[in-house]
Amino acid sequence: MKVVQTRTPGAAAVDFGAIPSHQSDAMCRTLIGCVGRLFENPAVTADYKRWQQERQQKGGNTCNP
């Protein structure tokens, strides 16, 4: 069940346990495909690489080993 009090993300409550696994899997596949297409854009890739470098310089963890 999804309860939305306002349009701000902090006010949405989602019971993820109530989402059937087949629907969750389908939503994840869609999201992964969208992110993959987003990173086909050279500007997005360049911005991500810049962000990674900034994180490394600050000693932050990037998701790459």
PDBQT receptor file of N, H, CA, C and O in Angstrom, charges set to zero:
ATOM      1  N   MET A   1       0.853  -1.183   0.000  1.00  0.00    +0.000 N 
ATOM      2  CA  MET A   1       0.000   0.000   0.000  1.00  0.00    +0.000 C 
ATOM      3  C   MET A   1       0.891   1.235   0.000  1.00  0.00    +0.000 C 
ATOM      4  O   MET A   1       1.903   1.279   0.699  1.00  0.00    +0.000 OA
ATOM      5  N   LYS A   2       0.512   2.228  -0.781  1.00  0.00    +0.000 N 
ATOM      6  H   LYS A   2      -0.310   2.192  -1.348  1.00  0.00    +0.000 HD
ATOM      7  CA  LYS A   2       1.270   3.467  -0.889  1.00  0.00    +0.000 C 
ATOM      8  C   LYS A   2       0.418   4.606  -0.329  1.00  0.00    +0.000 C 
ATOM      9  O   LYS A   2      -0.731   4.797  -0.729  1.00  0.00    +0.000 OA
ATOM     10  N   VAL A   3       1.005   5.356   0.604  1.00  0.00    +0.000 N 
ATOM     11  H   VAL A   3       1.938   5.201   0.929  1.00  0.00    +0.000 HD
ATOM     12  CA  VAL A   3       0.313   6.489   1.205  1.00  0.00    +0.000 C 
ATOM     13  C   VAL A   3       1.134   7.734   0.903  1.00  0.00    +0.000 C 
ATOM     14  O   VAL A   3       2.311   7.804   1.257  1.00  0.00    +0.000 OA
ATOM     15  N   VAL A   4       0.522   8.712   0.254  1.00  0.00    +0.000 N 
ATOM     16  H   VAL A   4      -0.435   8.655  -0.033  1.00  0.00    +0.000 HD
ATOM     17  CA  VAL A   4       1.209   9.953  -0.077  1.00  0.00    +0.000 C 
ATOM     18  C   VAL A   4       0.448  11.103   0.551  1.00  0.00    +0.000 C 
ATOM     19  O   VAL A   4      -0.722  11.333   0.243  1.00  0.00    +0.000 OA
ATOM     20  N   GLN A   5       1.133  11.836   1.450  1.00  0.00    +0.000 N 
ATOM     21  H   GLN A   5       2.083  11.649   1.700  1.00  0.00    +0.000 HD
ATOM     22  CA  GLN A   5       0.496  12.958   2.109  1.00  0.00    +0.000 C 
ATOM     23  C   GLN A   5       0.724  14.259   1.350  1.00  0.00    +0.000 C 
ATOM     24  O   GLN A   5      -0.166  15.105   1.271  1.00  0.00    +0.000 OA
ATOM     25  N   THR A   6       1.924  14.412   0.791  1.00  0.00    +0.000 N 
ATOM     26  H   THR A   6       2.647  13.725   0.855  1.00  0.00    +0.000 HD
ATOM     27  CA  THR A   6       2.246  15.585  -0.012  1.00  0.00    +0.000 C 
ATOM     28  C   THR A   6       3.061  15.119  -1.194  1.00  0.00    +0.000 C 
ATOM     29  O   THR A   6       3.311  13.923  -1.347  1.00  0.00    +0.000 OA
ATOM     30  N   ARG A   7       3.478  16.047  -2.031  1.00  0.00    +0.000 N 
ATOM     31  H   ARG A   7       3.276  17.019  -1.907  1.00  0.00    +0.000 HD
ATOM     32  CA  ARG A   7       4.268  15.681  -3.203  1.00  0.00    +0.000 C 
ATOM     33  C   ARG A   7       5.769  15.609  -2.917  1.00  0.00    +0.000 C 
ATOM     34  O   ARG A   7       6.553  15.317  -3.820  1.00  0.00    +0.000 OA
ATOM     35  N   THR A   8       6.175  15.868  -1.686  1.00  0.00    +0.000 N 
ATOM     36  H   THR A   8       5.538  16.105  -0.953  1.00  0.00    +0.000 HD
ATOM     37  CA  THR A   8       7.593  15.805  -1.359  1.00  0.00    +0.000 C 
ATOM     38  C   THR A   8       7.980  14.358  -1.091  1.00  0.00    +0.000 C 
ATOM     39  O   THR A   8       7.206  13.615  -0.487  1.00  0.00    +0.000 OA
ATOM     40  N   PRO A   9       9.177  13.945  -1.535  1.00  0.00    +0.000 N 
ATOM     41  CA  PRO A   9       9.576  12.549  -1.355  1.00  0.00    +0.000 C 
ATOM     42  C   PRO A   9       9.619  12.099   0.102  1.00  0.00    +0.000 C 
ATOM     43  O   PRO A   9       9.370  10.929   0.394  1.00  0.00    +0.000 OA
ATOM     44  N   GLY A  10       9.929  13.006   1.011  1.00  0.00    +0.000 N 
ATOM     45  H   GLY A  10      10.131  13.957   0.774  1.00  0.00    +0.000 HD
ATOM     46  CA  GLY A  10      10.002  12.641   2.415  1.00  0.00    +0.000 C 
ATOM     47  C   GLY A  10       8.657  12.275   3.014  1.00  0.00    +0.000 C 
ATOM     48  O   GLY A  10       8.610  11.684   4.092  1.00  0.00    +0.000 OA
ATOM     49  N   ALA A  11       7.570  12.609   2.348  1.00  0.00    +0.000 N 
ATOM     50  H   ALA A  11       7.608  13.090   1.472  1.00  0.00    +0.000 HD
ATOM     51  CA  ALA A  11       6.248  12.368   2.903  1.00  0.00    +0.000 C 
ATOM     52  C   ALA A  11       5.593  11.114   2.340  1.00  0.00    +0.000 C 
ATOM     53  O   ALA A  11       4.468  10.791   2.723  1.00  0.00    +0.000 OA
ATOM     54  N   ALA A  12       6.256  10.407   1.453  1.00  0.00    +0.000 N 
ATOM     55  H   ALA A  12       7.169  10.668   1.142  1.00  0.00    +0.000 HD
ATOM     56  CA  ALA A  12       5.669   9.204   0.879  1.00  0.00    +0.000 C 
ATOM     57  C   ALA A  12       6.079   7.992   1.710  1.00  0.00    +0.000 C 
ATOM     58  O   ALA A  12       7.255   7.809   2.025  1.00  0.00    +0.000 OA
ATOM     59  N   ALA A  13       5.111   7.186   2.053  1.00  0.00    +0.000 N 
ATOM     60  H   ALA A  13       4.156   7.335   1.797  1.00  0.00    +0.000 HD
ATOM     61  CA  ALA A  13       5.382   5.950   2.784  1.00  0.00    +0.000 C 
ATOM     62  C   ALA A  13       4.990   4.787   1.880  1.00  0.00    +0.000 C 
ATOM     63  O   ALA A  13       3.845   4.695   1.437  1.00  0.00    +0.000 OA
ATOM     64  N   VAL A  14       5.939   3.906   1.612  1.00  0.00    +0.000 N 
ATOM     65  H   VAL A  14       6.869   3.981   1.971  1.00  0.00    +0.000 HD
ATOM     66  CA  VAL A  14       5.685   2.766   0.741  1.00  0.00    +0.000 C 
ATOM     67  C   VAL A  14       6.028   1.497   1.503  1.00  0.00    +0.000 C 
ATOM     68  O   VAL A  14       7.130   1.365   2.037  1.00  0.00    +0.000 OA
ATOM     69  N   ASP A  15       5.105   0.584   1.553  1.00  0.00    +0.000 N 
ATOM     70  H   ASP A  15       4.211   0.691   1.120  1.00  0.00    +0.000 HD
ATOM     71  CA  ASP A  15       5.353  -0.718   2.173  1.00  0.00    +0.000 C 
ATOM     72  C   ASP A  15       5.919  -1.635   1.097  1.00  0.00    +0.000 C 
ATOM     73  O   ASP A  15       5.170  -2.293   0.375  1.00  0.00    +0.000 OA
ATOM     74  N   PHE A  16       7.244  -1.677   0.994  1.00  0.00    +0.000 N 
ATOM     75  H   PHE A  16       7.852  -1.142   1.581  1.00  0.00    +0.000 HD
ATOM     76  CA  PHE A  16       7.884  -2.457  -0.060  1.00  0.00    +0.000 C 
ATOM     77  C   PHE A  16       7.647  -3.950   0.115  1.00  0.00    +0.000 C 
ATOM     78  O   PHE A  16       7.693  -4.703  -0.857  1.00  0.00    +0.000 OA
ATOM     79  N   GLY A  17       7.400  -4.374   1.320  1.00  0.00    +0.000 N 
ATOM     80  H   GLY A  17       7.362  -3.762   2.110  1.00  0.00    +0.000 HD
ATOM     81  CA  GLY A  17       7.107  -5.788   1.552  1.00  0.00    +0.000 C 
ATOM     82  C   GLY A  17       5.786  -6.224   0.931  1.00  0.00    +0.000 C 
ATOM     83  O   GLY A  17       5.560  -7.411   0.698  1.00  0.00    +0.000 OA
ATOM     84  N   ALA A  18       4.919  -5.254   0.667  1.00  0.00    +0.000 N 
ATOM     85  H   ALA A  18       5.103  -4.290   0.857  1.00  0.00    +0.000 HD
ATOM     86  CA  ALA A  18       3.623  -5.576   0.079  1.00  0.00    +0.000 C 
ATOM     87  C   ALA A  18       3.679  -5.671  -1.442  1.00  0.00    +0.000 C 
ATOM     88  O   ALA A  18       2.703  -6.074  -2.074  1.00  0.00    +0.000 OA
ATOM     89  N   ILE A  19       4.803  -5.306  -2.027  1.00  0.00    +0.000 N 
ATOM     90  H   ILE A  19       5.596  -4.978  -1.514  1.00  0.00    +0.000 HD
ATOM     91  CA  ILE A  19       4.945  -5.384  -3.484  1.00  0.00    +0.000 C 
ATOM     92  C   ILE A  19       5.358  -6.813  -3.843  1.00  0.00    +0.000 C 
ATOM     93  O   ILE A  19       6.390  -7.290  -3.372  1.00  0.00    +0.000 OA
ATOM     94  N   PRO A  20       4.578  -7.490  -4.659  1.00  0.00    +0.000 N 
ATOM     95  CA  PRO A  20       4.943  -8.854  -5.054  1.00  0.00    +0.000 C 
ATOM     96  C   PRO A  20       6.296  -8.867  -5.765  1.00  0.00    +0.000 C 
ATOM     97  O   PRO A  20       6.641  -7.924  -6.476  1.00  0.00    +0.000 OA
ATOM     98  N   SER A  21       7.055  -9.940  -5.568  1.00  0.00    +0.000 N 
ATOM     99  H   SER A  21       6.775 -10.706  -4.990  1.00  0.00    +0.000 HD
ATOM    100  CA  SER A  21       8.412  -9.998  -6.107  1.00  0.00    +0.000 C 
ATOM    101  C   SER A  21       8.438  -9.870  -7.623  1.00  0.00    +0.000 C 
ATOM    102  O   SER A  21       9.370  -9.277  -8.164  1.00  0.00    +0.000 OA
ATOM    103  N   HIS A  22       7.441 -10.409  -8.327  1.00  0.00    +0.000 N 
ATOM    104  H   HIS A  22       6.683 -10.891  -7.887  1.00  0.00    +0.000 HD
ATOM    105  CA  HIS A  22       7.455 -10.288  -9.789  1.00  0.00    +0.000 C 
ATOM    106  C   HIS A  22       7.287  -8.829 -10.226  1.00  0.00    +0.000 C 
ATOM    107  O   HIS A  22       7.857  -8.421 -11.238  1.00  0.00    +0.000 OA
ATOM    108  N   GLN A  23       6.513  -8.044  -9.476  1.00  0.00    +0.000 N 
ATOM    109  H   GLN A  23       6.049  -8.376  -8.654  1.00  0.00    +0.000 HD
ATOM    110  CA  GLN A  23       6.363  -6.631  -9.808  1.00  0.00    +0.000 C 
ATOM    111  C   GLN A  23       7.621  -5.859  -9.440  1.00  0.00    +0.000 C 
ATOM    112  O   GLN A  23       8.045  -4.973 -10.182  1.00  0.00    +0.000 OA
ATOM    113  N   SER A  24       8.214  -6.186  -8.312  1.00  0.00    +0.000 N 
ATOM    114  H   SER A  24       7.870  -6.905  -7.709  1.00  0.00    +0.000 HD
ATOM    115  CA  SER A  24       9.460  -5.541  -7.904  1.00  0.00    +0.000 C 
ATOM    116  C   SER A  24      10.560  -5.812  -8.931  1.00  0.00    +0.000 C 
ATOM    117  O   SER A  24      11.304  -4.906  -9.306  1.00  0.00    +0.000 OA
ATOM    118  N   ASP A  25      10.658  -7.062  -9.382  1.00  0.00    +0.000 N 
ATOM    119  H   ASP A  25      10.053  -7.798  -9.078  1.00  0.00    +0.000 HD
ATOM    120  CA  ASP A  25      11.656  -7.420 -10.393  1.00  0.00    +0.000 C 
ATOM    121  C   ASP A  25      11.441  -6.638 -11.680  1.00  0.00    +0.000 C 
ATOM    122  O   ASP A  25      12.400  -6.159 -12.287  1.00  0.00    +0.000 OA
ATOM    123  N   ALA A  26      10.185  -6.506 -12.099  1.00  0.00    +0.000 N 
ATOM    124  H   ALA A  26       9.407  -6.895 -11.607  1.00  0.00    +0.000 HD
ATOM    125  CA  ALA A  26       9.880  -5.771 -13.326  1.00  0.00    +0.000 C 
ATOM    126  C   ALA A  26      10.245  -4.292 -13.187  1.00  0.00    +0.000 C 
ATOM    127  O   ALA A  26      10.769  -3.691 -14.124  1.00  0.00    +0.000 OA
ATOM    128  N   MET A  27       9.969  -3.707 -12.021  1.00  0.00    +0.000 N 
ATOM    129  H   MET A  27       9.544  -4.195 -11.260  1.00  0.00    +0.000 HD
ATOM    130  CA  MET A  27      10.319  -2.299 -11.808  1.00  0.00    +0.000 C 
ATOM    131  C   MET A  27      11.830  -2.119 -11.805  1.00  0.00    +0.000 C 
ATOM    132  O   MET A  27      12.341  -1.139 -12.347  1.00  0.00    +0.000 OA
ATOM    133  N   CYS A  28      12.545  -3.057 -11.198  1.00  0.00    +0.000 N 
ATOM    134  H   CYS A  28      12.130  -3.853 -10.758  1.00  0.00    +0.000 HD
ATOM    135  CA  CYS A  28      14.009  -2.967 -11.163  1.00  0.00    +0.000 C 
ATOM    136  C   CYS A  28      14.604  -3.103 -12.558  1.00  0.00    +0.000 C 
ATOM    137  O   CYS A  28      15.529  -2.370 -12.908  1.00  0.00    +0.000 OA
ATOM    138  N   ARG A  29      14.084  -4.031 -13.362  1.00  0.00    +0.000 N 
ATOM    139  H   ARG A  29      13.332  -4.626 -13.078  1.00  0.00    +0.000 HD
ATOM    140  CA  ARG A  29      14.581  -4.176 -14.736  1.00  0.00    +0.000 C 
ATOM    141  C   ARG A  29      14.371  -2.896 -15.528  1.00  0.00    +0.000 C 
ATOM    142  O   ARG A  29      15.238  -2.490 -16.302  1.00  0.00    +0.000 OA
ATOM    143  N   THR A  30      13.223  -2.259 -15.336  1.00  0.00    +0.000 N 
ATOM    144  H   THR A  30      12.519  -2.588 -14.707  1.00  0.00    +0.000 HD
ATOM    145  CA  THR A  30      12.945  -1.002 -16.024  1.00  0.00    +0.000 C 
ATOM    146  C   THR A  30      13.921   0.076 -15.592  1.00  0.00    +0.000 C 
ATOM    147  O   THR A  30      14.467   0.798 -16.426  1.00  0.00    +0.000 OA
ATOM    148  N   LEU A  31      14.141   0.184 -14.298  1.00  0.00    +0.000 N 
ATOM    149  H   LEU A  31      13.697  -0.403 -13.620  1.00  0.00    +0.000 HD
ATOM    150  CA  LEU A  31      15.049   1.203 -13.767  1.00  0.00    +0.000 C 
ATOM    151  C   LEU A  31      16.483   0.976 -14.247  1.00  0.00    +0.000 C 
ATOM    152  O   LEU A  31      17.165   1.924 -14.635  1.00  0.00    +0.000 OA
ATOM    153  N   ILE A  32      16.941  -0.273 -14.223  1.00  0.00    +0.000 N 
ATOM    154  H   ILE A  32      16.387  -1.044 -13.908  1.00  0.00    +0.000 HD
ATOM    155  CA  ILE A  32      18.299  -0.578 -14.668  1.00  0.00    +0.000 C 
ATOM    156  C   ILE A  32      18.469  -0.232 -16.141  1.00  0.00    +0.000 C 
ATOM    157  O   ILE A  32      19.504   0.304 -16.536  1.00  0.00    +0.000 OA
ATOM    158  N   GLY A  33      17.468  -0.534 -16.952  1.00  0.00    +0.000 N 
ATOM    159  H   GLY A  33      16.628  -0.970 -16.632  1.00  0.00    +0.000 HD
ATOM    160  CA  GLY A  33      17.529  -0.176 -18.372  1.00  0.00    +0.000 C 
ATOM    161  C   GLY A  33      17.588   1.330 -18.583  1.00  0.00    +0.000 C 
ATOM    162  O   GLY A  33      18.334   1.817 -19.433  1.00  0.00    +0.000 OA
ATOM    163  N   CYS A  34      16.802   2.063 -17.810  1.00  0.00    +0.000 N 
ATOM    164  H   CYS A  34      16.196   1.668 -17.119  1.00  0.00    +0.000 HD
ATOM    165  CA  CYS A  34      16.804   3.531 -17.925  1.00  0.00    +0.000 C 
ATOM    166  C   CYS A  34      18.148   4.123 -17.532  1.00  0.00    +0.000 C 
ATOM    167  O   CYS A  34      18.647   5.030 -18.198  1.00  0.00    +0.000 OA
ATOM    168  N   VAL A  35      18.733   3.621 -16.465  1.00  0.00    +0.000 N 
ATOM    169  H   VAL A  35      18.328   2.884 -15.924  1.00  0.00    +0.000 HD
ATOM    170  CA  VAL A  35      20.038   4.121 -16.027  1.00  0.00    +0.000 C 
ATOM    171  C   VAL A  35      21.097   3.795 -17.067  1.00  0.00    +0.000 C 
ATOM    172  O   VAL A  35      21.973   4.614 -17.343  1.00  0.00    +0.000 OA
ATOM    173  N   GLY A  36      21.021   2.597 -17.646  1.00  0.00    +0.000 N 
ATOM    174  H   GLY A  36      20.309   1.932 -17.421  1.00  0.00    +0.000 HD
ATOM    175  CA  GLY A  36      21.964   2.226 -18.706  1.00  0.00    +0.000 C 
ATOM    176  C   GLY A  36      21.884   3.161 -19.893  1.00  0.00    +0.000 C 
ATOM    177  O   GLY A  36      22.907   3.583 -20.432  1.00  0.00    +0.000 OA
ATOM    178  N   ARG A  37      20.659   3.486 -20.303  1.00  0.00    +0.000 N 
ATOM    179  H   ARG A  37      19.828   3.143 -19.865  1.00  0.00    +0.000 HD
ATOM    180  CA  ARG A  37      20.493   4.422 -21.427  1.00  0.00    +0.000 C 
ATOM    181  C   ARG A  37      20.956   5.823 -21.049  1.00  0.00    +0.000 C 
ATOM    182  O   ARG A  37      21.498   6.541 -21.889  1.00  0.00    +0.000 OA
ATOM    183  N   LEU A  38      20.753   6.215 -19.811  1.00  0.00    +0.000 N 
ATOM    184  H   LEU A  38      20.312   5.632 -19.129  1.00  0.00    +0.000 HD
ATOM    185  CA  LEU A  38      21.199   7.526 -19.353  1.00  0.00    +0.000 C 
ATOM    186  C   LEU A  38      22.716   7.648 -19.469  1.00  0.00    +0.000 C 
ATOM    187  O   LEU A  38      23.232   8.686 -19.883  1.00  0.00    +0.000 OA
ATOM    188  N   PHE A  39      23.429   6.578 -19.099  1.00  0.00    +0.000 N 
ATOM    189  H   PHE A  39      23.009   5.735 -18.762  1.00  0.00    +0.000 HD
ATOM    190  CA  PHE A  39      24.883   6.610 -19.141  1.00  0.00    +0.000 C 
ATOM    191  C   PHE A  39      25.448   6.478 -20.551  1.00  0.00    +0.000 C 
ATOM    192  O   PHE A  39      26.661   6.581 -20.730  1.00  0.00    +0.000 OA
ATOM    193  N   GLU A  40      24.607   6.254 -21.552  1.00  0.00    +0.000 N 
ATOM    194  H   GLU A  40      23.621   6.171 -21.406  1.00  0.00    +0.000 HD
ATOM    195  CA  GLU A  40      25.054   6.298 -22.946  1.00  0.00    +0.000 C 
ATOM    196  C   GLU A  40      25.327   7.732 -23.379  1.00  0.00    +0.000 C 
ATOM    197  O   GLU A  40      26.000   7.963 -24.384  1.00  0.00    +0.000 OA
ATOM    198  N   ASN A  41      24.807   8.691 -22.625  1.00  0.00    +0.000 N 
ATOM    199  H   ASN A  41      24.261   8.503 -21.809  1.00  0.00    +0.000 HD
ATOM    200  CA  ASN A  41      25.017  10.106 -22.905  1.00  0.00    +0.000 C 
ATOM    201  C   ASN A  41      26.414  10.489 -22.410  1.00  0.00    +0.000 C 
ATOM    202  O   ASN A  41      26.697  10.368 -21.218  1.00  0.00    +0.000 OA
ATOM    203  N   PRO A  42      27.291  10.949 -23.311  1.00  0.00    +0.000 N 
ATOM    204  CA  PRO A  42      28.656  11.296 -22.899  1.00  0.00    +0.000 C 
ATOM    205  C   PRO A  42      28.711  12.358 -21.799  1.00  0.00    +0.000 C 
ATOM    206  O   PRO A  42      29.621  12.331 -20.970  1.00  0.00    +0.000 OA
ATOM    207  N   ALA A  43      27.774  13.272 -21.777  1.00  0.00    +0.000 N 
ATOM    208  H   ALA A  43      27.035  13.294 -22.450  1.00  0.00    +0.000 HD
ATOM    209  CA  ALA A  43      27.768  14.310 -20.740  1.00  0.00    +0.000 C 
ATOM    210  C   ALA A  43      27.487  13.692 -19.372  1.00  0.00    +0.000 C 
ATOM    211  O   ALA A  43      28.080  14.104 -18.375  1.00  0.00    +0.000 OA
ATOM    212  N   VAL A  44      26.603  12.723 -19.316  1.00  0.00    +0.000 N 
ATOM    213  H   VAL A  44      26.121  12.388 -20.125  1.00  0.00    +0.000 HD
ATOM    214  CA  VAL A  44      26.289  12.061 -18.052  1.00  0.00    +0.000 C 
ATOM    215  C   VAL A  44      27.497  11.251 -17.577  1.00  0.00    +0.000 C 
ATOM    216  O   VAL A  44      27.847  11.278 -16.397  1.00  0.00    +0.000 OA
ATOM    217  N   THR A  45      28.123  10.539 -18.498  1.00  0.00    +0.000 N 
ATOM    218  H   THR A  45      27.839  10.517 -19.456  1.00  0.00    +0.000 HD
ATOM    219  CA  THR A  45      29.300   9.746 -18.149  1.00  0.00    +0.000 C 
ATOM    220  C   THR A  45      30.425  10.642 -17.646  1.00  0.00    +0.000 C 
ATOM    221  O   THR A  45      31.085  10.312 -16.662  1.00  0.00    +0.000 OA
ATOM    222  N   ALA A  46      30.646  11.764 -18.308  1.00  0.00    +0.000 N 
ATOM    223  H   ALA A  46      30.109  12.032 -19.108  1.00  0.00    +0.000 HD
ATOM    224  CA  ALA A  46      31.698  12.698 -17.886  1.00  0.00    +0.000 C 
ATOM    225  C   ALA A  46      31.390  13.263 -16.504  1.00  0.00    +0.000 C 
ATOM    226  O   ALA A  46      32.286  13.384 -15.668  1.00  0.00    +0.000 OA
ATOM    227  N   ASP A  47      30.136  13.606 -16.262  1.00  0.00    +0.000 N 
ATOM    228  H   ASP A  47      29.409  13.508 -16.940  1.00  0.00    +0.000 HD
ATOM    229  CA  ASP A  47      29.746  14.140 -14.958  1.00  0.00    +0.000 C 
ATOM    230  C   ASP A  47      29.945  13.086 -13.870  1.00  0.00    +0.000 C 
ATOM    231  O   ASP A  47      30.387  13.408 -12.767  1.00  0.00    +0.000 OA
ATOM    232  N   TYR A  48      29.624  11.842 -14.174  1.00  0.00    +0.000 N 
ATOM    233  H   TYR A  48      29.265  11.581 -15.070  1.00  0.00    +0.000 HD
ATOM    234  CA  TYR A  48      29.803  10.755 -13.208  1.00  0.00    +0.000 C 
ATOM    235  C   TYR A  48      31.283  10.552 -12.899  1.00  0.00    +0.000 C 
ATOM    236  O   TYR A  48      31.654  10.375 -11.739  1.00  0.00    +0.000 OA
ATOM    237  N   LYS A  49      32.124  10.575 -13.921  1.00  0.00    +0.000 N 
ATOM    238  H   LYS A  49      31.822  10.719 -14.864  1.00  0.00    +0.000 HD
ATOM    239  CA  LYS A  49      33.560  10.406 -13.709  1.00  0.00    +0.000 C 
ATOM    240  C   LYS A  49      34.123  11.554 -12.868  1.00  0.00    +0.000 C 
ATOM    241  O   LYS A  49      34.982  11.341 -12.012  1.00  0.00    +0.000 OA
ATOM    242  N   ARG A  50      33.636  12.768 -13.116  1.00  0.00    +0.000 N 
ATOM    243  H   ARG A  50      32.939  12.941 -13.811  1.00  0.00    +0.000 HD
ATOM    244  CA  ARG A  50      34.061  13.916 -12.312  1.00  0.00    +0.000 C 
ATOM    245  C   ARG A  50      33.643  13.723 -10.864  1.00  0.00    +0.000 C 
ATOM    246  O   ARG A  50      34.424  13.988  -9.950  1.00  0.00    +0.000 OA
ATOM    247  N   TRP A  51      32.430  13.268 -10.651  1.00  0.00    +0.000 N 
ATOM    248  H   TRP A  51      31.795  13.053 -11.393  1.00  0.00    +0.000 HD
ATOM    249  CA  TRP A  51      31.929  13.016  -9.311  1.00  0.00    +0.000 C 
ATOM    250  C   TRP A  51      32.779  11.948  -8.616  1.00  0.00    +0.000 C 
ATOM    251  O   TRP A  51      33.120  12.093  -7.442  1.00  0.00    +0.000 OA
ATOM    252  N   GLN A  52      33.121  10.872  -9.342  1.00  0.00    +0.000 N 
ATOM    253  H   GLN A  52      32.844  10.754 -10.295  1.00  0.00    +0.000 HD
ATOM    254  CA  GLN A  52      33.960   9.821  -8.781  1.00  0.00    +0.000 C 
ATOM    255  C   GLN A  52      35.310  10.370  -8.331  1.00  0.00    +0.000 C 
ATOM    256  O   GLN A  52      35.791  10.048  -7.245  1.00  0.00    +0.000 OA
ATOM    257  N   GLN A  53      35.917  11.202  -9.176  1.00  0.00    +0.000 N 
ATOM    258  H   GLN A  53      35.526  11.464 -10.058  1.00  0.00    +0.000 HD
ATOM    259  CA  GLN A  53      37.215  11.778  -8.834  1.00  0.00    +0.000 C 
ATOM    260  C   GLN A  53      37.116  12.654  -7.587  1.00  0.00    +0.000 C 
ATOM    261  O   GLN A  53      37.988  12.608  -6.720  1.00  0.00    +0.000 OA
ATOM    262  N   GLU A  54      36.060  13.444  -7.503  1.00  0.00    +0.000 N 
ATOM    263  H   GLU A  54      35.352  13.481  -8.207  1.00  0.00    +0.000 HD
ATOM    264  CA  GLU A  54      35.859  14.291  -6.323  1.00  0.00    +0.000 C 
ATOM    265  C   GLU A  54      35.718  13.431  -5.065  1.00  0.00    +0.000 C 
ATOM    266  O   GLU A  54      36.278  13.762  -4.020  1.00  0.00    +0.000 OA
ATOM    267  N   ARG A  55      34.980  12.342  -5.164  1.00  0.00    +0.000 N 
ATOM    268  H   ARG A  55      34.525  12.073  -6.013  1.00  0.00    +0.000 HD
ATOM    269  CA  ARG A  55      34.797  11.445  -4.019  1.00  0.00    +0.000 C 
ATOM    270  C   ARG A  55      36.118  10.807  -3.605  1.00  0.00    +0.000 C 
ATOM    271  O   ARG A  55      36.417  10.685  -2.417  1.00  0.00    +0.000 OA
ATOM    272  N   GLN A  56      36.902  10.404  -4.598  1.00  0.00    +0.000 N 
ATOM    273  H   GLN A  56      36.659  10.504  -5.563  1.00  0.00    +0.000 HD
ATOM    274  CA  GLN A  56      38.201   9.776  -4.288  1.00  0.00    +0.000 C 
ATOM    275  C   GLN A  56      39.126  10.759  -3.608  1.00  0.00    +0.000 C 
ATOM    276  O   GLN A  56      39.850  10.400  -2.680  1.00  0.00    +0.000 OA
ATOM    277  N   GLN A  57      39.107  12.015  -4.073  1.00  0.00    +0.000 N 
ATOM    278  H   GLN A  57      38.519  12.306  -4.827  1.00  0.00    +0.000 HD
ATOM    279  CA  GLN A  57      39.953  13.038  -3.468  1.00  0.00    +0.000 C 
ATOM    280  C   GLN A  57      39.547  13.341  -2.038  1.00  0.00    +0.000 C 
ATOM    281  O   GLN A  57      40.391  13.656  -1.199  1.00  0.00    +0.000 OA
ATOM    282  N   LYS A  58      38.250  13.245  -1.760  1.00  0.00    +0.000 N 
ATOM    283  H   LYS A  58      37.565  12.989  -2.442  1.00  0.00    +0.000 HD
ATOM    284  CA  LYS A  58      37.756  13.492  -0.406  1.00  0.00    +0.000 C 
ATOM    285  C   LYS A  58      37.885  12.248   0.473  1.00  0.00    +0.000 C 
ATOM    286  O   LYS A  58      37.602  12.292   1.670  1.00  0.00    +0.000 OA
ATOM    287  N   GLY A  59      38.315  11.141  -0.130  1.00  0.00    +0.000 N 
ATOM    288  H   GLY A  59      38.545  11.104  -1.103  1.00  0.00    +0.000 HD
ATOM    289  CA  GLY A  59      38.432   9.902   0.630  1.00  0.00    +0.000 C 
ATOM    290  C   GLY A  59      37.123   9.163   0.755  1.00  0.00    +0.000 C 
ATOM    291  O   GLY A  59      37.000   8.241   1.561  1.00  0.00    +0.000 OA
ATOM    292  N   GLY A  60      36.142   9.559  -0.038  1.00  0.00    +0.000 N 
ATOM    293  H   GLY A  60      36.242  10.308  -0.693  1.00  0.00    +0.000 HD
ATOM    294  CA  GLY A  60      34.851   8.892   0.002  1.00  0.00    +0.000 C 
ATOM    295  C   GLY A  60      34.872   7.594  -0.751  1.00  0.00    +0.000 C 
ATOM    296  O   GLY A  60      35.759   7.355  -1.570  1.00  0.00    +0.000 OA
ATOM    297  N   ASN A  61      33.912   6.763  -0.483  1.00  0.00    +0.000 N 
ATOM    298  H   ASN A  61      33.192   6.958   0.182  1.00  0.00    +0.000 HD
ATOM    299  CA  ASN A  61      33.820   5.473  -1.133  1.00  0.00    +0.000 C 
ATOM    300  C   ASN A  61      33.027   5.598  -2.424  1.00  0.00    +0.000 C 
ATOM    301  O   ASN A  61      31.897   6.087  -2.409  1.00  0.00    +0.000 OA
ATOM    302  N   THR A  62      33.597   5.168  -3.528  1.00  0.00    +0.000 N 
ATOM    303  H   THR A  62      34.515   4.772  -3.540  1.00  0.00    +0.000 HD
ATOM    304  CA  THR A  62      32.827   5.021  -4.749  1.00  0.00    +0.000 C 
ATOM    305  C   THR A  62      32.438   3.552  -4.804  1.00  0.00    +0.000 C 
ATOM    306  O   THR A  62      33.022   2.742  -4.084  1.00  0.00    +0.000 OA
ATOM    307  N   CYS A  63      31.519   3.202  -5.593  1.00  0.00    +0.000 N 
ATOM    308  H   CYS A  63      31.045   3.860  -6.178  1.00  0.00    +0.000 HD
ATOM    309  CA  CYS A  63      31.034   1.824  -5.640  1.00  0.00    +0.000 C 
ATOM    310  C   CYS A  63      31.986   0.908  -6.404  1.00  0.00    +0.000 C 
ATOM    311  O   CYS A  63      31.731  -0.293  -6.490  1.00  0.00    +0.000 OA
ATOM    312  N   ASN A  64      33.054   1.428  -6.952  1.00  0.00    +0.000 N 
ATOM    313  H   ASN A  64      33.262   2.404  -6.883  1.00  0.00    +0.000 HD
ATOM    314  CA  ASN A  64      34.011   0.600  -7.684  1.00  0.00    +0.000 C 
ATOM    315  C   ASN A  64      35.127   0.158  -6.748  1.00  0.00    +0.000 C 
ATOM    316  O   ASN A  64      35.581   0.931  -5.905  1.00  0.00    +0.000 OA
ATOM    317  N   PRO A  65      35.570  -1.100  -6.902  1.00  0.00    +0.000 N 
ATOM    318  CA  PRO A  65      36.665  -1.580  -6.038  1.00  0.00    +0.000 C 
ATOM    319  C   PRO A  65      37.991  -0.939  -6.360  1.00  0.00    +0.000 C 
ATOM    320  O   PRO A  65      38.997  -1.244  -5.719  1.00  0.00    +0.000 OA
TER     321      PRO A  65
